[in-house]
Amino acid sequence: MADCSDKDPRNCEIYIVEGDSAKGACVLARNADFQAIMPIRGKILNCLKADYNKIFASPIITDLMKVLGCGVEVQGKKAKELSSFDIDNLRWNKVVICTDADVDGFQIRTLILTMLYRLCPTLIRDGYVYIAESPLFEINTKEKTYFAYTEQEKQRILAQIGDKKHTIQRSKGLGENDPEMMWMTTMNPETRTMLRVTVEDAIAADEIMSLLMGEKVDVGIGNFGGIRIDMPQGDIILDDMLAMFPFQNQLVYVEHKGKEIRKILEQMAAGRFEVLGGVRVVAEDGKLVSAEIGGEPIDDEKVYGLATISFLLTGGDGLTLADNALSVTVFENEDIIDAVLAHVNAETAAGRPIEYKMDGRVTVKGDRRRK
């Protein structure tokens, strides 16, 4: 940790950042009087799934909790190296999560939030935890530099600029930002954008982690109409992915009984099949012949988890996946492109290529015309 000189907790902030590269940029940009920098080296453990023995065996987590100083709200002897929770021992007035403005950064932010919510939820409940928003785009004209934190904000700025000559640079990560930009956009209390985390935010982080980890998802449904280009051969770059998924469709989690899933598949059999995951279906002459989920025939009374996109909830491509649902959860801040990029990054990190293959999940027999 790069500590600050002020020792009064009422004045001090700690920024939790991704690795030494981001730490270096933040150290150069910070006010060392009251801002400390704590790097997270490596991927933090998913505290949603792990038991306490595994959590407290992680040096990343125990080091961070020691730096916070307040201890953990865990009963018993599980946390041998950490003290019991005492808010008076917290060393900081603000605990700031500061990650890259991309899908990897979002996942790390979510993992840190999940950890804090499980180990010391009082920090969140009492308003000590913040998220530092870093800009997605830097837009430069001859007269002025603009920073956009969302795609929508970028479009508003471009409309404001009009025909003026300009350049657009997408954020490459905190580690590549110059100190002046970092200070102005992320660390200066007068100009930065920070969001105070609420208990509701932490619960949403838990829900998103559940969805991303696939714990409750049995079926996936997307739409072919939303895929705009074919996947190119060779290296996959961000521009390819953004061109393939250009729309801002939020991820959605829907709970359906098996009989409703069957009706959806029967509708597809009569018309056309969309992107499917977790299922294996056979259709003949416009009729659904068989359907399996997870290798078992659909149970009409069993509740299944369905991952989809907001476009398909109320009529997109003729589907109304929200009809007769037991529950519908829309993840407002998580688009389909984020999930796809997370998958590509995970597969690449594991050394597995992204490949096209036929796996027989949809079999169509007979003479059926697409509507």
Sequence and secondary structure as in RCSB ss.txt:
>XXXX:A:sequence
MADCSDKDPRNCEIYIVEGDSAKGACVLARNADFQAIMPIRGKILNCLKADYNKIFASPIITDLMKVLGCGVEVQ
GKKAKELSSFDIDNLRWNKVVICTDADVDGFQIRTLILTMLYRLCPTLIRDGYVYIAESPLFEINTKEKTYFAYT
EQEKQRILAQIGDKKHTIQRSKGLGENDPEMMWMTTMNPETRTMLRVTVEDAIAADEIMSLLMGEKVDVGIGNFG
GIRIDMPQGDIILDDMLAMFPFQNQLVYVEHKGKEIRKILEQMAAGRFEVLGGVRVVAEDGKLVSAEIGGEPIDD
EKVYGLATISFLLTGGDGLTLADNALSVTVFENEDIIDAVLAHVNAETAAGRPIEYKMDGRVTVKGDRRRK
>XXXX:A:secstr
 B  S   TTT EEEEEEHHHHHHHHHHHS TTTEEEEEE S    TTTS HHHHTT HHHHHHHHHH S B   
SSS TTS B  GGG   SEEEEE  SSHHHHHHHHHHHHHHHHH HHHHHTT EEEE   SEEEE SS EEEESS
HHHHHHHHHHHTTS  EEEE   GGGS HHHHIIIII TTT  EEE  HHHHHHHHHHHHHHTTSS  EEEE GG
G  S   SS   HHHHHHHS S  EEEEEEEEHHHHHHHHHHHHHS   EEESEEEEEETTEEEEEEETTEE  T
TSEEEEEEEGGGTTTGGG  TTTT SEEEEEEEEEHHHHHHHHHHHHHHTT         SEEEES     
